[in-house]
Every structure is written in structure tokens, then in C-alpha cells.
């Protein structure tokens, strides 16, 4: 394991009968990173996270958290890791504060300092006024906050957020973004899985894209974006579209009331595009260009993987 790595995956394989959920996953998550783990449903993200947290035992391979083996040194790795799962909490017996006190007790954490930390978590996650309520009285967004508080109660070095903003409103999503950014600035290593690709693009400095139990791409977010072979050009028109010649039809990705969007190879000439537009007898008012978003990179990579699997 590299000294600068917080989490190491060494050729991790997980099989369920004939199904290979993980096919030899190997990569490191650097200390202090904000790392995005992306992929379509069934890619193996949850299996990998569950293996890291000890909920799933790999068929073979090894996972280390700050140098400790997840299976051999499970007591140390449990203390180093905080997991916010996808599933919402539903406990009818305990209040939020009692749940956090219980969670603290699992790690042997008691006393004035721990109670102060629980109080701070309740305040920072806007749960103070609900601290005596049980989870059955909470909205989905509030339950999500409780899960985050429970994951942080033992001050873990590594925090795993598995779809933390799924099903929450825009205001809460931004609150959680701000809170996780602050945790990252304080030195926490954060691993995020999300289906909101703009979320990963805004937060993560490095990204792994998984598909069918394998890593399709692993690089810094900016490097993935810059390596993308295409750019996107929006053409604003002054009239109706009656005809598009074949090269334009092949590159058209969007059509709306304001105009057309084309996906063009970075090596292609803008002059050539304008010639095609002229040949199609279109009245061009404006042309603007932009690089691909992480969502577009993701869709291209996973589409390639799906095609290869057929």
C-alpha cells in the first residue's frame, strides 16, 4: 500500500455462483481525496463498498484502509470507516439523540466531549429541534441526515457516502454538498457514489467509472473531461429546419426551439461544420462550443462497455 493511500483495493473478486459482481478491482484512493465511484445500476459499486465495510467477504483479493486489512484487522478498519448507506433508517424505539448515543457506545465513546460532538452533529445537520423525535416521525431528507450523523459519530478518517442525496430536495442537497466539502477540507477522505453526475463533477477531484464489475476509467475529473474525444456545438437558427445532410444527422444529439446541438470530434474542423450547415440551407444566427460534461463522458464510456458485452 502506498503511504499516501487511504484505501487500497488489491485485485478484489466477488462471485455469486456464476455471476461475477467484481472482476479483479485494483486501485487506490489517496489520503484526503474526494473520490467519485460511478457506474450504472449493477456495475458493482455497492458490492465494492460493502466489501470495504465488511458486509461482504470477497471471493479473493484484499482491501486495506490506512494499511489495515479489512478482514484481518476488522476492529481498526471499523473505527477508521464511516458509511452512509442508501437504505433509509427506520427505528421505532429510539430518538435521534439516543441513536447517536448508542452508535457512540458501539465504539466505546462516552463522556462530555462525545456528547458535545453529538450536539454539534445535530446542530450542523439541522437536527437539533428533532433530536427527541424517533425516525418514524421524520421525512426522507431528515432520515438521510440522521444516517450521516451516525456515520460521523466516531469521527472516521474515511467517509463513504452511498447515494447520499437520493430522493432529497434541492435545498437539502446543497446543504449536504456544503457539509461534505467542509468535512473534506478538514482532512476526511470521502468516497462518493451518486447517479447525479453534476454532483460528482462539482465535488470529486478523482473519479472511477465502473461497469459490469470492472473499472472502465480511473483518472482525475479534469483529465477525464479533457481526454474526451468530442466537443458539443450549439447552433442557434433564424428559421425552420427543413433538411439536414447525412454528416449533420449523424452528429445531431439535441433539437429544440432554439436550435440544434451537434457532437463533433475535437479534431474536426469548425469550418467543415459551417459548410455542412450551409449545404443544408440553414440560417445560422450563432454557434457556441463547449467541452463534454462528466455525464456525457460517463454515457459514452458505459455505452462502449455495453456494446463490447454484446
C-alpha positions in Angstrom: 0.0 0.0 0.0 1.2 3.5 -0.9 1.9 5.8 2.1 -0.4 8.4 0.5 -3.3 5.9 0.1 -6.2 5.9 2.4 -7.9 2.9 0.8 -6.4 0.2 -1.4 -8.2 -2.4 -3.4 -6.0 -5.3 -4.4 -7.5 -7.5 -7.2 -10.8 -7.8 -5.5 -13.1 -10.5 -6.9 -16.6 -11.3 -5.7 -18.6 -14.1 -7.2 -22.2 -15.2 -6.5 -22.4 -18.6 -8.2 -21.8 -18.0 -11.9 -22.2 -14.2 -11.5 -19.0 -12.2 -11.2 -20.0 -9.0 -9.4 -16.4 -7.8 -9.1 -13.8 -8.8 -11.6 -10.4 -8.1 -10.1 -10.8 -4.5 -8.9 -7.5 -2.8 -8.2 -7.0 0.9 -7.4 -6.1 3.3 -4.6 -8.0 6.2 -3.1 -5.4 8.8 -1.9 -5.4 10.2 1.6 -7.6 13.3 1.7 -9.2 12.7 -1.7 -12.8 13.4 -2.7 -13.3 10.3 -4.8 -16.2 9.6 -7.0 -17.3 5.9 -7.6 -19.6 6.0 -10.6 -21.4 3.4 -12.7 -24.9 2.3 -13.8 -27.0 0.0 -11.7 -25.4 -3.4 -11.4 -21.9 -2.1 -12.1 -20.6 -3.4 -8.7 -20.3 -0.2 -6.8 -22.4 -1.3 -3.8 -20.7 -4.7 -3.7 -17.3 -3.0 -3.6 -18.5 -0.6 -0.8 -20.0 -3.5 1.2 -16.7 -5.4 0.9 -14.8 -2.4 2.1 -17.1 -2.0 5.1 -17.0 -5.8 6.0 -20.6 -6.5 5.0 -19.5 -8.7 2.1 -16.5 -11.0 2.1 -14.6 -11.0 -1.3 -14.1 -14.3 -3.1 -10.4 -13.3 -3.4 -8.3 -10.2 -3.2 -7.6 -7.8 -0.3 -8.8 -4.4 0.8 -6.8 -2.1 3.1 -7.9 1.0 5.0 -4.9 3.1 6.0 -2.8 0.0 6.0 -5.2 -2.3 7.9 -6.7 -5.3 6.3 -10.5 -5.2 6.3 -10.8 -8.8 7.2 -7.8 -9.4 9.5 -7.8 -6.1 11.2 -11.5 -5.5 11.2 -11.6 -3.7 14.6 -9.2 -1.0 13.3 -10.9 -0.6 9.9 -14.4 -0.3 11.5 -13.1 2.7 13.5 -11.5 4.3 10.5 -14.5 4.0 8.3 -17.9 5.7 8.3 -20.6 4.5 5.9 -23.8 6.3 4.9 -25.8 3.6 3.2 -28.5 4.0 0.5 -31.3 2.5 2.7 -33.1 4.9 4.9 -33.2 4.3 8.7 -36.5 3.3 10.4 -36.1 2.7 14.1 -39.4 2.9 16.1 -37.8 2.6 19.5 -35.2 5.3 19.9 -35.0 9.1 19.4 -32.3 10.6 17.1 -30.1 11.6 20.1 -30.5 8.1 21.6 -29.5 6.5 18.3 -26.4 8.7 18.2 -25.5 7.8 21.8 -26.0 4.1 21.0 -23.8 4.4 18.0 -21.1 6.2 20.1 -21.3 3.3 22.6 -20.5 0.8 19.9 -17.1 2.4 19.6 -16.6 2.9 23.3 -17.1 6.7 23.1 -18.6 8.3 26.1 -18.2 11.4 28.2 -18.5 15.2 27.9 -16.5 15.5 24.7 -18.5 12.9 22.9 -21.9 14.4 24.0 -20.6 17.8 22.7 -19.7 16.2 19.4 -23.1 14.6 19.1 -24.7 18.0 19.8 -22.5 19.6 17.1 -23.6 17.0 14.6 -27.2 17.6 15.4 -26.8 21.3 15.0 -24.7 21.2 11.8 -27.2 18.8 10.2 -30.2 20.9 11.3 -31.5 18.1 13.5 -31.4 19.8 16.9 -35.1 20.6 17.0 -35.9 16.9 16.1 -33.4 15.3 18.5 -36.1 13.8 20.7 -38.2 12.5 17.8 -37.9 9.0 16.5 -37.2 8.2 12.9 -40.8 7.3 12.1 -41.7 10.9 12.5 -39.1 12.2 10.0 -39.2 13.0 6.3 -36.8 11.1 3.9 -34.4 14.1 3.9 -34.3 14.1 7.7 -33.6 10.4 7.8 -30.7 10.9 5.4 -29.2 13.5 7.8 -29.5 11.1 10.7 -27.6 8.5 8.7 -24.8 11.0 8.0 -24.7 11.9 11.7 -24.5 8.2 12.6 -21.6 7.6 10.2 -19.7 10.6 11.6 -20.3 9.9 15.3 -16.9 8.2 15.8 -15.0 10.8 13.7 -13.9 8.3 11.0 -10.9 9.1 8.8 -12.6 7.7 5.7 -16.3 8.5 4.9 -18.3 6.6 2.3 -21.4 8.3 1.0 -23.5 5.9 -1.0 -26.1 7.9 -2.9 -26.4 10.5 0.0 -28.7 12.9 -1.9 -31.0 10.3 -3.5 -34.6 11.4 -3.1 -33.9 14.7 -1.3 -34.9 18.2 -2.4 -32.6 20.8 -3.9 -32.1 22.8 -0.7 -31.1 19.8 1.3 -28.8 18.5 -1.5 -26.9 21.8 -1.4 -26.7 21.7 2.4 -25.2 18.3 2.2 -22.8 19.4 -0.5 -21.6 22.2 1.7 -21.2 20.0 4.7 -19.3 17.3 2.8 -17.0 20.0 1.3 -16.2 21.2 4.8 -15.5 17.6 6.0 -13.1 17.2 3.1 -11.4 20.5 3.9 -10.9 19.2 7.5 -8.9 16.2 6.1 -11.5 13.5 5.7 -11.1 11.1 2.8 -14.5 10.9 1.1 -15.8 8.3 -1.3 -19.0 9.2 -3.1 -21.3 7.2 -5.2 -24.0 9.1 -7.0 -26.3 9.0 -10.0 -26.2 12.8 -10.1 -23.2 13.3 -12.4 -23.2 17.0 -12.0 -22.7 16.3 -8.3 -19.6 14.2 -8.9 -18.2 16.8 -11.4 -18.7 19.6 -8.8 -17.3 17.7 -5.8 -14.8 15.0 -6.8 -11.2 15.5 -7.7 -10.8 12.0 -8.9 -13.3 9.5 -10.4 -13.5 5.8 -11.2 -16.2 4.7 -13.6 -17.3 1.0 -13.1 -19.3 -1.2 -15.4 -20.1 -4.9 -15.1 -17.7 -5.4 -12.2 -14.8 -3.7 -13.8 -13.2 -0.3 -13.8 -13.7 1.3 -17.2 -11.9 4.6 -16.4 -9.9 6.0 -13.5 -8.4 9.5 -13.5 -8.8 13.0 -12.2 -12.1 14.5 -13.1 -10.4 17.2 -15.2 -8.3 14.6 -17.0 -11.3 12.5 -17.9 -13.1 15.6 -19.3 -10.0 16.7 -21.3 -9.4 13.2 -22.7 -12.9 13.1 -24.2 -12.7 12.9 -27.9 -15.7 15.2 -28.6 -17.0 18.7 -28.1 -20.5 20.0 -28.3 -21.7 22.8 -30.6 -24.9 24.6 -30.2 -26.2 26.2 -33.4 -28.8 28.9 -33.0 -31.0 29.2 -36.1 -33.0 32.0 -37.6 -35.5 29.8 -39.3 -37.0 26.3 -39.5 -35.1 23.1 -40.1 -36.3 21.5 -43.3 -33.4 19.3 -44.1 -30.1 18.0 -42.6 -27.5 16.4 -44.8 -26.2 13.0 -43.6 -23.0 14.2 -41.8 -25.1 16.5 -39.6 -27.8 13.9 -39.0 -25.1 11.5 -37.7 -23.8 14.1 -35.3 -27.1 15.6 -34.1 -27.7 15.0 -30.3 -30.4 17.5 -29.5 -33.0 19.6 -31.2 -35.2 22.2 -29.5 -36.9 25.5 -30.3 -33.7 27.5 -30.0 -31.7 25.3 -32.4 -29.5 22.2 -32.7 -26.7 20.6 -30.8 -24.1 18.6 -32.5 -21.4 16.2 -31.1 -18.3 16.9 -33.1 -14.8 15.2 -32.9 -12.3 17.6 -31.4 -10.1 17.0 -34.4 -12.9 18.1 -36.8 -12.8 21.5 -38.4 -15.4 24.1 -37.4 -15.2 25.3 -41.0 -16.4 21.9 -42.1 -19.4 22.1 -39.8 -20.3 25.5 -41.1 -20.1 24.2 -44.7 -22.5 21.3 -43.8 -24.9 23.8 -42.3 -24.7 26.0 -45.4 -25.3 22.9 -47.6 -28.4 22.1 -45.6 -29.6 25.7 -46.3 -29.9 26.6 -42.6 -30.0 30.2 -41.4 -27.3 30.3 -38.7 -27.6 33.1 -36.1 -24.9 31.9 -33.6 -22.6 29.0 -32.9 -21.2 28.2 -29.4 -18.8 25.4 -28.4 -18.3 23.6 -25.1 -16.4 20.6 -23.8 -18.1 17.4 -22.7 -19.6 17.2 -19.2 -18.8 14.3 -16.9 -22.3 12.9 -17.6 -21.5 12.8 -21.3 -18.2 11.2 -20.7 -19.9 8.6 -18.4 -22.6 7.9 -21.0 -20.0 7.4 -23.8 -17.9 5.1 -21.7 -20.7 2.9 -20.4 -22.3 2.8 -23.9 -19.0 1.4 -25.2 -18.9 -1.2 -22.4 -22.5 -2.3 -23.2 -21.6 -2.6 -26.9 -18.5 -4.7 -26.1 -20.5 -7.0 -23.9 -22.9 -7.9 -26.7 
